[in-house]
Amino acid sequence: MKERILAEAERMFWKYGVRSVTMEDIARNLGISKKTIYQHFSDKEQILYQVILDKTGRDLTEMECMVTTTANPVEELMSVLIIMQKKAEQISPNFFIDIKKYYPQVFALFRHHKEGKIMVSILENIQKGISGGLYRSDINPAILARLRVEQIELAFDNDIFPTDQYSMHDIQSELTHHFVRGMLTEKGFTIYNQYVNQYNHEIKEYKKGSSDLADHPIEQHKYSTSTESTGLFAE
């Protein structure tokens, strides 16, 4: 029962934010009484804390798997983008607004995960990319790792990216592609282009069988595969 409560609470928090979801809402959706929920959790904040703890644990496992299954740092970052795009549309911007403003302990847990595990993962990716000649040697890995990790939270800032003007899918895509392209050497750009071309090929194949891309994890993007627009390759 505890796992069912957490799963339903997570689904509702992602979709509606935290403040608008009550213990009664969770109980009603599960077809149980609030008393049953209180047998496992003292309040909504405890549920939220456990939801974030479980979610960060799953994300860490997914990142570790990504490192071992991708061929190089460029592919690793682009694969993470696909996952982020797939999940981004499922999360209401209100979720991050709510935890930052009303649940400081939970937000501290999120920040700890972001600045710990995620930061380390990005830093290691950049360092591997530089060592492999895929990323420019003149970049500062620590600064760029900090930039990327802050972009994750920035994407959910409704004051900067109003939800009535931008989709989370497009925001994550623009930020990630801009970040990756700014680090690439010509060698790295070759791999990036290969990934982009494969990405587009999969879309074309998918279109042959379906005219609806709504449920597909990737969509046609508009990024050029030329290195001319970057002006970064005077090394």
QUILIN-V354171 format. One record per residue. N is the residue number from 0. PSI is psi in whole degrees, -180 to 180 (* if undefined). BURIAL is + if it has 24 or more other C-alpha atoms within 12 Angstrom, else -. Layout:
N_PSI_BURIAL + N_PSI_BURIAL
This chain:
0_-39_- + 1_-42_- + 2_-37_- + 3_-41_- + 4_-46_+ + 5_-41_+ + 6_-43_- + 7_-39_+ + 8_-43_+ + 9_-46_+ + 10_-44_+ + 11_-39_+ + 12_-45_+ + 13_-42_+ + 14_-39_- + 15_-7_+ + 16_-179_+ + 17_-47_+ + 18_-35_+ + 19_-11_- + 20_125_+ + 21_167_+ + 22_-35_+ + 23_-39_- + 24_-45_+ + 25_-45_+ + 26_-44_+ + 27_-45_- + 28_-30_- + 29_-11_+ + 30_33_- + 31_176_- + 32_159_- + 33_-31_- + 34_-38_- + 35_-41_- + 36_-44_+ + 37_-16_- + 38_-21_- + 39_-28_- + 40_141_+ + 41_-32_- + 42_179_- + 43_-35_+ + 44_-36_+ + 45_-38_- + 46_-47_+ + 47_-44_+ + 48_-45_+ + 49_-36_+ + 50_-47_+ + 51_-40_+ + 52_-46_+ + 53_-42_- + 54_-44_- + 55_-34_+ + 56_-42_- + 57_-41_- + 58_-40_+ + 59_-44_- + 60_-41_- + 61_-40_- + 62_-42_+ + 63_-38_- + 64_-39_- + 65_-41_+ + 66_-38_+ + 67_-20_- + 68_-15_- + 69_154_- + 70_-25_- + 71_168_+ + 72_-34_+ + 73_-48_+ + 74_-36_+ + 75_-48_+ + 76_-40_+ + 77_-33_+ + 78_-37_+ + 79_-38_+ + 80_-44_+ + 81_-43_+ + 82_-44_+ + 83_-42_+ + 84_-39_+ + 85_-38_- + 86_-27_- + 87_-41_+ + 88_-15_+ + 89_-10_- + 90_124_+ + 91_136_+ + 92_-27_+ + 93_-25_+ + 94_-51_+ + 95_-34_+ + 96_-44_+ + 97_-49_+ + 98_-33_+ + 99_-37_+ + 100_-36_- + 101_-13_- + 102_74_+ + 103_-36_- + 104_-40_- + 105_-41_+ + 106_-36_+ + 107_-37_- + 108_-43_+ + 109_-46_+ + 110_-40_+ + 111_-43_- + 112_-44_+ + 113_-45_+ + 114_-10_+ + 115_-85_- + 116_-46_+ + 117_-44_+ + 118_-45_+ + 119_-43_+ + 120_-44_+ + 121_-43_+ + 122_-43_+ + 123_-38_+ + 124_-46_+ + 125_-43_+ + 126_-40_+ + 127_-40_+ + 128_-40_+ + 129_-45_+ + 130_-35_- + 131_2_- + 132_14_+ + 133_-29_+ + 134_151_+ + 135_143_+ + 136_-12_- + 137_6_- + 138_159_- + 139_107_- + 140_-41_+ + 141_-42_- + 142_-44_- + 143_-35_+ + 144_-41_+ + 145_-42_+ + 146_-48_+ + 147_-41_+ + 148_-32_+ + 149_-29_- + 150_-31_+ + 151_-47_+ + 152_-36_+ + 153_-36_- + 154_-25_+ + 155_6_+ + 156_108_+ + 157_-22_- + 158_-31_- + 159_-43_- + 160_82_- + 161_135_- + 162_-19_- + 163_-4_- + 164_-30_- + 165_142_- + 166_150_- + 167_-34_+ + 168_-49_+ + 169_-38_+ + 170_-50_+ + 171_-39_+ + 172_-49_+ + 173_-47_+ + 174_-43_+ + 175_-46_+ + 176_-41_+ + 177_-43_+ + 178_-49_+ + 179_-48_+ + 180_-32_+ + 181_-17_+ + 182_-17_+ + 183_142_+ + 184_178_+ + 185_-39_+ + 186_-44_- + 187_-36_+ + 188_-33_+ + 189_-44_- + 190_-41_+ + 191_-45_+ + 192_-40_+ + 193_-41_- + 194_-45_+ + 195_-43_+ + 196_-40_- + 197_-40_- + 198_-49_+ + 199_-37_- + 200_-42_- + 201_-36_- + 202_-44_+ + 203_-41_- + 204_-39_- + 205_-39_- + 206_-28_- + 207_-31_- + 208_-12_- + 209_142_- + 210_-3_- + 211_115_- + 212_5_- + 213_-36_- + 214_1_- + 215_140_- + 216_-15_+ + 217_155_+ + 218_160_+ + 219_131_+ + 220_174_- + 221_19_- + 222_131_+ + 223_147_- + 224_19_+ + 225_148_- + 226_-5_+ + 227_-31_- + 228_-11_- + 229_-36_- + 230_29_- + 231_0_- + 232_53_- + 233_18_- + 234_*_-
